[in-house]
């Protein structure tokens, strides 16, 4: 699927791309932390991920 994709293809020298990637990672971790802090994993599992 990715062919010969390697770490050389990641544009580490492009600040806009790297800041965007960092923001996505930090945002994702913040969402996971909020779900854990508020204890909503059960609700998420029952209402969104599975159905009756």
ABEGO torsion letter per residue (X at the ends): XAEABBAAABBAABAAAAAAAAAAAAAAAAAAAAAAAAGAAAAAAAAAABBX
